[in-house]
Amino acid sequence: MKVEARIFYMVAGFAVLMTAVYWVMTALFTTNQKAEPVGIVALFLTGGLAFLAGSYMQFVSRRIEERPEDREDAEISDGAGELGFFSPGSYWPIALAAAAGLAGLALAFFHIWLLVMAIVALLIAVGGLVFEYHTGPEHD
């Protein structure tokens, strides 16, 4: 996960650099010679969020065994083998996306009744996605 941490750190550095550029450019090229604060805050928080994700990835990378992606001398064949189980045909992601879209519409139009329905639908969709292949406890 060291590679992912580096990528997030680069995104964070870029966002902070662009914050400074945006600050200067909006201060120079606006009619009232004042910097636009919303974009500055948004770019700075984007950098902070990317730094947070990168530091988490770096934290996790110290606690897990080294993967082939993290080694400079790794071969492609080092990453061969089973990567995990991926559902071949699940409809739950579609339900999850529809419920999230419904929640977004409810927030956009500020309909509380629709937001409650969307949250219930989100909980059902997340539960269905998480427990899709759950078979229950094994009995001997």
C-alpha positions as CSV (number, residue, x, y, z in Angstrom):
1,M,0.0,0.0,0.0
2,K,3.0,2.2,-0.1
3,V,2.4,3.0,-3.8
4,E,-1.1,4.1,-3.0
5,A,0.1,6.3,-0.1
6,R,2.6,8.0,-2.5
7,I,-0.1,8.7,-5.0
8,F,-2.4,10.3,-2.4
9,Y,0.5,12.4,-1.1
10,M,1.2,13.6,-4.6
11,V,-2.5,14.5,-5.0
12,A,-2.4,16.4,-1.7
13,G,0.7,18.3,-2.6
14,F,-0.8,19.2,-6.0
15,A,-4.0,20.4,-4.4
16,V,-2.2,22.6,-1.9
17,L,0.0,24.0,-4.7
18,M,-3.1,24.8,-6.7
19,T,-4.7,26.4,-3.7
20,A,-1.8,28.9,-3.6
21,V,-2.1,29.5,-7.4
22,Y,-5.8,29.9,-7.2
23,W,-5.5,32.3,-4.4
24,V,-3.1,34.5,-6.3
25,M,-4.9,34.3,-9.6
26,T,-8.3,35.2,-8.2
27,A,-6.8,38.1,-6.2
28,L,-5.1,39.5,-9.3
29,F,-7.8,39.0,-11.9
30,T,-11.0,39.9,-10.1
31,T,-12.6,43.3,-10.4
32,N,-12.5,44.0,-6.6
33,Q,-9.0,42.6,-6.1
34,K,-10.1,40.1,-3.5
35,A,-9.4,36.4,-3.5
36,E,-12.4,34.1,-3.9
37,P,-12.6,32.2,-0.5
38,V,-14.9,29.2,-1.4
39,G,-12.5,27.8,-4.0
40,I,-9.5,28.3,-1.8
41,V,-11.1,26.4,1.1
42,A,-12.4,23.7,-1.2
43,L,-8.9,23.1,-2.8
44,F,-7.2,23.2,0.6
45,L,-9.7,20.7,2.1
46,T,-9.2,18.5,-1.0
47,G,-5.5,18.4,-0.2
48,G,-6.2,17.7,3.4
49,L,-8.5,14.8,2.6
50,A,-5.9,13.3,0.1
51,F,-3.3,13.7,2.8
52,L,-5.6,11.9,5.3
53,A,-6.1,9.0,2.9
54,G,-2.4,8.8,2.1
55,S,-1.4,8.8,5.8
56,Y,-4.0,6.0,6.5
57,M,-2.6,3.9,3.6
58,Q,1.0,4.5,4.9
59,F,-0.2,3.5,8.4
60,V,-1.8,0.3,7.1
61,S,1.2,-0.6,4.9
62,R,3.4,-0.8,8.0
63,R,1.1,-3.4,9.5
64,I,0.6,-5.8,6.6
65,E,3.1,-8.0,4.8
66,E,4.7,-6.5,1.7
67,R,2.9,-7.0,-1.5
68,P,4.5,-7.4,-4.9
69,E,3.3,-3.9,-5.9
70,D,5.4,-2.5,-3.1
71,R,8.7,-4.1,-4.2
72,E,11.0,-2.7,-6.8
73,D,12.3,-6.1,-7.8
74,A,8.9,-7.8,-8.1
75,E,8.0,-9.8,-11.2
76,I,4.5,-9.9,-12.8
77,S,4.3,-13.6,-11.8
78,D,4.7,-12.6,-8.1
79,G,1.1,-11.3,-8.1
80,A,-0.4,-14.4,-9.7
81,G,-3.0,-16.4,-7.8
82,E,-6.4,-15.8,-6.4
83,L,-7.2,-12.2,-5.6
84,G,-10.5,-12.8,-3.9
85,F,-14.2,-13.5,-4.6
86,F,-16.0,-11.1,-6.8
87,S,-19.8,-11.5,-7.3
88,P,-20.5,-12.5,-10.9
89,G,-24.0,-11.0,-11.1
90,S,-25.3,-9.0,-8.2
91,Y,-28.1,-6.5,-8.5
92,W,-27.4,-4.9,-5.1
93,P,-25.0,-2.3,-6.5
94,I,-27.8,-1.0,-8.8
95,A,-30.2,-0.8,-5.8
96,L,-27.5,1.0,-3.8
97,A,-26.9,3.5,-6.6
98,A,-30.6,4.1,-7.0
99,A,-31.1,4.6,-3.3
100,A,-28.1,7.0,-3.1
101,G,-29.5,8.9,-6.1
102,L,-32.9,9.1,-4.4
103,A,-31.2,10.5,-1.3
104,G,-29.4,13.1,-3.4
105,L,-32.7,14.2,-4.9
106,A,-34.3,14.3,-1.5
107,L,-31.6,16.6,-0.2
108,A,-31.6,18.7,-3.4
109,F,-35.3,19.4,-3.1
110,F,-35.3,19.2,0.8
111,H,-38.1,16.7,1.1
112,I,-37.7,15.1,4.5
113,W,-40.2,12.4,3.9
114,L,-38.3,11.3,0.7
115,L,-35.0,11.5,2.6
116,V,-36.3,9.1,5.2
117,M,-37.5,6.7,2.6
118,A,-34.1,6.9,0.8
119,I,-32.2,6.3,4.0
120,V,-34.3,3.2,4.7
121,A,-33.7,2.0,1.1
122,L,-30.0,2.7,1.5
123,L,-29.9,0.6,4.7
124,I,-31.7,-2.3,2.9
125,A,-29.4,-2.1,-0.1
126,V,-26.3,-2.0,2.0
127,G,-27.6,-4.9,4.1
128,G,-28.4,-6.9,0.9
129,L,-25.0,-6.2,-0.5
130,V,-23.1,-7.2,2.6
131,F,-25.1,-10.3,3.4
132,E,-25.7,-11.5,-0.2
133,Y,-23.6,-14.6,0.2
134,H,-24.0,-15.1,3.9
135,T,-25.1,-18.7,4.6
136,G,-25.6,-18.4,8.3
137,P,-23.6,-20.1,11.1
138,E,-22.3,-23.6,10.5
139,H,-23.8,-26.3,12.7
140,D,-21.9,-29.5,13.4
